[in-house]
Amino acid sequence: SLAETLIFSTDKNIGKDLHEVLSEREFQVLCLLASGHSLTQIAEKFSLSVKTISTYRSRILEKMNLKSNVELTHYAIKHKLVINN
């Protein structure tokens, strides 16, 4: 926990938007969740388990200091990350 805090609070992340610290897959999951896709739909899209996608979701919320899909969606809309399809 302390190590993660130190990693995410380093100077390299100053001035970056929160979504810029996510891995590529976490970013993809963020965009799909914010666009209204379910965990099951995302899991099928990437040929992964629902549990794996749920883990990605948990990491996203933790890294971005968000508490729910509503906050995640609000952030994504504000930063124009929502996928229209």
N, C-alpha and C positions, 0 to 999 in steps of 0.2 A: 504494500500500500504506500509506504513512504517512498519507495523507489519509483513507483508510477507518478507520484506527485512531483518528485524531482525531475523526472523525464519531461513531464508535460508543462513544467514551469520554467524551463530553460530559456535563455535569451533567444534561441533559434525560433521559438514559437511566439515571441512578442510581435504584435502587429498582424498576426495571421488570424483569419477567421477560424472559428472552432472546427469546422468541417475539414480544414486543411491538415489537421493532425491525424485524421482517420486513414486507415489502410485503403487501398483501392476497393477491396471487397466490402469493407464497412461503408464506404461512400456509396457504392452501388445499392446496398441494402437500405441505407438512409433514404436515398432518392425514391426507391420503390415503396418503402413504407409510407413516406410522405405523399406519394401518389395514390395511396389507397389500396395497395396490394396487401394481401394477407401473408402471414408467415408461411402458410402452406403453398401459396402461389409462388412466392419467392424461392422456397425450397425446390419446387418443381422446376422453375426456370434455371436454377444453377445445378440441378441434380444433386442436391444436398438434403440432409435430414432437417425436419422442422426444428429439432433441438439445436442443430448447428446455427440455423438462422436466428433462433432465439438468443443464442450466445452472442452472435454478432450484434443483435439489437441491444443487449445488456451492456456490451462494451461501448457501443455508440453513446448510449445514454450516460454512462459513467464518464467517458472521455469529454463529452460535451456539457456535462453537469446539467442534464435534463432529467425530468422525472417521469415523463409519459410520452406516448405517441402524439398527443395533442401538442405538447411543447416542441417535439421533434418536427411535426408538420408545420407549425407556425414558423420555426426557424427556417425550414426549407423554402417555404413560400417567400419569406422576407428576403432570402438570399437567392431567389430564382433557381432553385434546384429541383423543382417539381417536374416530373416527366409527364407529358401529355400523350396518352395512348389509350 
